[in-house]
C-alpha cells in the first residue's frame, strides 16, 4: 500500500512500518537516520506517479492487518476503553475517529465487516499516522462483539442525540472499563446496538442545529470520559 502526507509517513518510519520512502524534489520535509530505502524524484515524475495531494512525500507499507476479536478480548483486563463504530462509511471520518481515539488513549476499535469504510490510504492520511498504533477488529456481528466486552466487565456508553444523560453529567456515573459506541451521521446507531448501552449520552450544544459529525462527536465524548 502507498500512503501519503507528512504525518502518516513520519509515523510509518517511527513505528518501523515504512518499507520505502519517496520524496518529491524540493519538498519541505527532512528525515534523520533513514534506515529504509529512500528515493527522491523530480516534481513531474513524482506527481505523474503519485498525484499532487501528497505534501510531497509518500511511503510504501504492508497492507493493514486487522486484529482478531479474541486477541483483544484476551487482554481486556488491561484495556480501559474501546470504541465501537456502527457503519462509519466515510474514510475521512473513520481516520479522524482513529486520530481522536489515539489522542485520548484508545488503542482498540471494533467495526462491522459490512457497510463500513475499510482501512485505506485515505484513512491513514486522515488519522495523521495514529493508525500505526491502533488495533482494529472487523466483526460480522457488532452487537455480539459489544456483548462479549460486557461479559468481560465493560460498561457501554452510546452517543445518542436523544440520550437521557447529558455528557457533562457523566463523570461520577460512568463505570470503567468502558466501551463507547459511535454511529453513522445519516442513521445514527442501529436500535439493536443502541439497546445494549448502559448509558445513552447526549452532547449539550448551544445551537439546535445538529452540527457535529461522527468524528467530532467521538472526540468530544472521549475527551469528557477519558481525559483524566
C-alpha positions as CSV (number, residue, x, y, z in Angstrom):
1,X,0.0,0.0,0.0
2,X,1.1,3.6,-0.7
3,X,0.3,6.2,1.8
4,X,1.0,9.9,1.6
5,X,1.3,13.0,3.8
6,X,4.0,14.3,6.2
7,X,2.5,12.9,9.5
8,X,1.5,9.5,8.2
9,X,4.9,8.9,6.6
10,X,6.8,10.2,9.7
11,X,4.7,7.8,11.9
12,X,5.3,5.0,9.4
13,X,9.0,5.5,9.9
14,X,8.9,5.9,13.7
15,X,6.7,2.8,14.1
16,X,9.0,0.7,11.9
17,X,6.3,0.1,9.2
18,X,7.9,2.0,6.4
19,X,9.3,-0.1,3.6
20,X,10.3,2.7,1.2
21,X,10.0,6.5,1.3
22,X,9.8,8.6,-1.8
23,X,10.1,12.3,-1.7
24,X,9.4,15.0,-4.3
25,X,12.5,17.1,-5.1
26,X,12.2,20.4,-3.2
27,X,9.6,19.1,-0.7
28,X,10.0,20.7,2.7
29,X,10.4,17.5,4.7
30,X,13.5,16.1,6.3
31,X,14.3,12.7,7.8
32,X,17.1,11.9,10.2
33,X,18.6,8.4,10.4
34,X,17.0,7.0,7.4
35,X,17.1,3.2,7.7
36,X,14.8,2.3,4.9
37,X,15.1,2.6,1.1
38,X,14.8,6.3,0.2
39,X,14.2,7.9,-3.2
40,X,14.0,11.5,-4.5
41,X,12.0,12.1,-7.7
42,X,11.7,15.3,-9.7
43,X,8.4,17.1,-9.4
44,X,7.0,16.0,-12.7
45,X,7.9,12.3,-12.3
46,X,6.7,12.3,-8.7
47,X,3.3,14.0,-9.4
48,X,2.7,11.8,-12.5
49,X,3.1,8.7,-10.4
50,X,1.6,9.8,-7.0
51,X,-0.6,12.9,-7.8
52,X,-0.4,16.4,-6.3
53,X,-2.2,15.9,-2.9
54,X,0.7,14.2,-1.1
55,X,2.5,17.0,0.6
56,X,5.5,15.9,-1.4
57,X,6.1,12.6,0.3
58,X,4.8,9.0,0.0
59,X,5.7,5.7,1.7
60,X,5.3,2.1,0.9
61,X,3.9,-0.1,3.7
62,X,2.4,-3.5,4.0
63,X,-1.3,-3.9,3.7
64,X,-3.1,-3.3,7.0
65,X,-3.8,-6.4,9.1
66,X,-7.0,-6.4,11.2
67,X,-6.8,-7.8,14.7
68,X,-9.0,-10.8,15.7
69,X,-11.6,-10.1,18.4
70,X,-10.4,-13.0,20.5
71,X,-7.0,-11.5,20.7
72,X,-8.3,-8.2,22.0
73,X,-10.6,-10.0,24.5
74,X,-7.6,-11.9,25.8
75,X,-6.0,-8.7,27.1
76,X,-9.3,-7.0,28.0
77,X,-8.2,-6.8,31.7
78,X,-5.5,-4.3,30.7
79,X,-7.8,-2.2,28.5
80,X,-9.7,0.8,29.9
81,X,-11.5,1.8,26.8
82,X,-12.6,0.5,23.4
83,X,-14.6,2.2,20.7
84,X,-17.3,0.5,18.5
85,X,-18.2,2.1,15.2
86,X,-21.6,1.4,13.7
87,X,-21.2,1.7,10.0
88,X,-19.0,4.7,9.5
89,X,-18.7,4.8,5.7
90,X,-16.7,7.9,5.1
91,X,-12.9,7.1,5.1
92,X,-12.0,10.7,6.3
93,X,-14.4,10.4,9.2
94,X,-13.0,7.0,10.0
95,X,-9.5,8.3,10.0
96,X,-10.4,11.3,12.1
97,X,-12.0,9.0,14.7
98,X,-8.9,6.9,14.8
99,X,-6.9,10.1,15.4
100,X,-9.3,11.2,18.2
101,X,-9.0,7.7,19.8
102,X,-5.3,7.9,19.8
103,X,-5.3,11.4,21.4
104,X,-7.3,10.0,24.4
105,X,-5.5,6.7,24.9
106,X,-7.9,4.4,23.0
107,X,-5.9,1.8,21.1
108,X,-8.7,-0.6,20.1
109,X,-11.6,-0.1,17.7
110,X,-14.2,-2.6,16.7
111,X,-16.1,-2.2,13.4
112,X,-18.7,-4.2,11.4
113,X,-17.4,-6.0,8.3
114,X,-20.2,-4.7,6.1
115,X,-21.2,-1.1,5.3
116,X,-18.1,0.2,7.0
117,X,-15.1,2.1,5.5
118,X,-12.1,-0.2,5.3
119,X,-8.6,0.8,6.1
120,X,-7.2,2.6,3.0
121,X,-4.5,5.2,2.2
122,X,-7.2,7.9,2.8
123,X,-7.8,6.5,6.3
124,X,-4.1,6.5,7.1
125,X,-3.9,10.2,6.0
126,X,-6.9,11.3,7.9
127,X,-5.6,9.6,11.0
128,X,-2.4,11.6,10.8
129,X,-0.5,8.3,11.4
130,X,-2.4,7.3,14.5
131,X,-3.5,4.1,12.7
132,X,0.0,2.7,13.1
133,X,-0.6,2.5,16.9
134,X,-4.2,1.3,16.7
135,X,-5.7,-2.2,16.6
136,X,-8.8,-2.5,14.5
137,X,-11.1,-5.5,14.6
138,X,-13.7,-6.4,11.9
139,X,-16.6,-8.4,13.1
140,X,-19.7,-9.9,11.4
141,X,-22.0,-9.1,14.3
142,X,-21.2,-5.8,16.1
143,X,-23.9,-6.4,18.7
144,X,-22.4,-9.7,19.6
145,X,-19.0,-8.1,19.9
146,X,-20.4,-5.5,22.3
147,X,-21.9,-8.4,24.4
148,X,-18.5,-10.1,24.5
149,X,-17.0,-6.9,26.1
150,X,-19.9,-6.6,28.5
151,X,-19.2,-10.2,29.6
152,X,-15.7,-9.1,30.4
153,X,-16.9,-6.3,32.8
154,X,-17.1,-3.4,30.4
155,X,-19.8,-0.8,30.7
156,X,-21.2,0.5,27.4
157,X,-21.9,4.1,26.5
158,X,-23.5,5.3,23.3
159,X,-23.6,8.7,21.6
160,X,-27.3,9.3,21.1
161,X,-28.9,12.6,20.1
162,X,-32.0,11.5,22.1
163,X,-30.0,10.3,25.0
164,X,-31.2,10.7,28.5
165,X,-27.9,11.6,30.1
166,X,-26.1,14.9,29.4
167,X,-22.5,14.2,28.6
168,X,-21.4,16.8,31.2
169,X,-23.1,14.8,34.0
170,X,-21.2,11.6,33.3
171,X,-18.1,12.0,35.4
172,X,-19.5,10.3,38.5
173,X,-21.9,8.0,36.7
174,X,-19.8,6.1,34.2
175,X,-18.0,2.9,35.3
176,X,-14.8,1.7,33.8
177,X,-13.6,-0.2,31.7
178,X,-15.8,1.4,29.1
179,X,-16.9,0.8,25.6
180,X,-18.2,3.8,23.5
181,X,-20.5,3.3,20.5
182,X,-20.4,5.9,17.7
183,X,-23.0,5.7,14.9
184,X,-23.0,7.0,11.4
185,X,-24.1,10.5,10.7
186,X,-27.0,9.6,8.5
187,X,-28.6,6.8,10.5
188,X,-27.0,7.0,14.0
189,X,-26.7,3.8,15.9
190,X,-28.9,0.9,15.0
191,X,-31.6,0.1,17.6
192,X,-30.3,-3.4,18.0
193,X,-26.9,-2.0,19.0
194,X,-28.2,1.0,21.0
195,X,-30.3,-1.1,23.3
196,X,-27.1,-2.7,24.6
197,X,-25.9,0.6,26.0
198,X,-25.8,1.2,29.8
199,X,-25.5,5.0,29.2
200,X,-27.1,6.9,26.3
201,X,-25.1,10.2,26.2
202,X,-26.3,13.4,24.6
203,X,-23.9,16.2,23.8
204,X,-25.3,19.5,25.0
205,X,-25.0,22.2,22.4
206,X,-25.7,25.9,22.3
207,X,-27.5,25.6,18.9
208,X,-30.4,23.5,17.9
209,X,-28.6,22.6,14.7
210,X,-27.2,19.1,14.8
211,X,-23.8,20.2,13.6
212,X,-21.3,17.6,14.9
213,X,-20.2,14.9,12.6
214,X,-19.3,11.4,13.8
215,X,-15.6,12.2,14.4
216,X,-16.3,15.4,16.2
217,X,-18.9,13.7,18.4
218,X,-16.4,10.9,19.2
219,X,-13.7,13.4,20.1
220,X,-16.0,15.4,22.4
221,X,-17.2,12.2,24.2
222,X,-13.7,10.7,24.6
223,X,-12.4,14.0,25.9
224,X,-15.1,14.1,28.6
225,X,-14.8,10.4,29.5
226,X,-11.0,9.7,29.2
227,X,-9.1,12.9,29.7
228,X,-8.3,12.4,33.3
